[in-house]
Amino acid sequence: MHPWAWGAWLAGALVALSVTRNPLYLLLIWLCLLLVAQAWRTAGPGDASAAAGRLRPISPFKFALLVIGLAALFNAFTSHVGQTRLFTIPGRLPLFSGPVTLEGVVYGAINGLALAGMFAAFALLNQVLPVQSLVRMIPRTYYPVAVIASIAVTYVPTTLRQFQQVREAQAVRGHRLRGLRDWLPLLVPLLVSGLEHALQLAEAMTARGFASQPTQPGTARRAWLSPRLAILPGMLLLMGGWLLDLTGYGGPLGGVLAAGGAALVLGGLWAMGRSMPRSSYRRWRWSAWDSLACFGVLLVLAAYLQPAAQDGLWYSPYPALALPPFNPWLGVATLGLLAPAILTFLPWLRQADPV
């Protein structure tokens, strides 16, 4: 899939997780995420295998269990609303004293489920796309910052591998960790190798002309100044329109001002990016399968953002716990997030076709 198709899929998943608190739809979105992750993990060589060696501090499942549990406990001990009382915290402790209800536990778990789903969507995008593709998706305006951030992120697993190599080499020499002083033979070689790696990387980036400036100072000054003249009023219009829309006094004027300000900001960033050169060795190609994936995302957005579906998307267990509503058509539209999983099997079908 095209990286921007993956970006559209991520945007659709985040919007769906943000606008609903119905546990049935949240579980259905989670099912789509798991199926997409499993499909791209078993698809064979490709983007997923290129990112297979990345460092993952915590898996999405462990993170989901942690977040859901903490959110349920925090909401249960701080929100004393609901009819199904589990127990009561005595005393006069601020924010904690009072009845602990089943409704509070369920509502906290629902919010934790949505937050964990967002983490799982980002983790999946990080696994299927290599780092260079993620960097190329950053606007040209922030391209130097994106390159530095990607180097910092990839430096962590490199440092861990070097630490493991140094530790194994010292263990062969008979070194054992017994106290704080025994860490010195490990940290000094790690520091020296890290400095050597940083110097080599700096020389390579300098040789490739990273963050080089144009040869004409006047051209660089005009390219730096003109887009910023549009970004500043754009930010003011965006904030003013947002405040008018938030207070409800501006009517449709708030939305118009916010849209105009956003257009000025995006136009200024685009103009700033044109003044920064960036080269690529391989161009991305948009295929019909990428359009099919975007169609699935549009189906999800159209279903979740329509005004008629807002009542069924939002669920509250208060004052008494009850079964959430479920619209079958909305559930079918949620399956549009399965488009990347379906696309993994299309090449196999084409290869198996005798024609």
BELUR-V453910 format. One record per pair of residues at least 12 apart in sequence whose C-alpha atoms are under 7 Angstrom apart, sorted by the first residue. I is the first residue (numbers start at 0). GAP is how many residues later the second one is. Records with the same first field share a line. If there is no record, write none. Layout:
BEGIN
I->GAP ; GAP
END
This chain:
BEGIN
0->289
1->282 ; 283 ; 284 ; 288
2->130
4->285 ; 288 ; 289
7->286 ; 289
8->285 ; 288 ; 328
9->111
11->285 ; 288 ; 289
13->104
15->288
16->97 ; 101
19->293 ; 294
20->89 ; 292 ; 293 ; 294
21->291 ; 292 ; 293 ; 302
22->87
24->306
25->88
28->305
29->87
31->303 ; 305 ; 306
32->88
34->306
35->302 ; 304 ; 305
36->87
38->302 ; 305
39->301 ; 304
42->301
46->81 ; 82 ; 83
47->79 ; 80 ; 81
49->80
50->76 ; 77 ; 78 ; 79
51->75
54->102
59->59 ; 60
62->53
63->49 ; 52
66->45 ; 49
67->41 ; 44 ; 45
68->40
70->37 ; 38 ; 40 ; 41
71->33 ; 34 ; 36 ; 37
72->32
74->29 ; 30 ; 33
75->24 ; 25 ; 28 ; 29
76->19 ; 23
77->17 ; 18
78->25
79->18 ; 19 ; 20 ; 21
80->20 ; 23
81->19 ; 21 ; 22 ; 236 ; 237 ; 238
82->18 ; 236 ; 237
83->17 ; 18 ; 19 ; 236
84->14 ; 15 ; 16 ; 17
85->14 ; 15 ; 16
86->12 ; 13
87->12
102->214 ; 215 ; 217 ; 218
106->210
130->19
134->12
138->134
139->133 ; 136
140->128 ; 131 ; 132
143->67
161->28
162->27
165->20
166->19
222->49 ; 52
223->48
226->41 ; 42 ; 44 ; 45
227->40
229->34 ; 35 ; 38
230->33 ; 34 ; 37
233->27 ; 28 ; 30 ; 31
234->26 ; 30
236->20 ; 21 ; 24
237->19 ; 20 ; 23 ; 24
238->19
240->13 ; 14 ; 16 ; 17
241->12 ; 16
288->54
292->46 ; 47
295->40 ; 41 ; 43
296->39 ; 40
298->34 ; 37
299->33 ; 34 ; 36
302->27 ; 30
311->13 ; 14
END
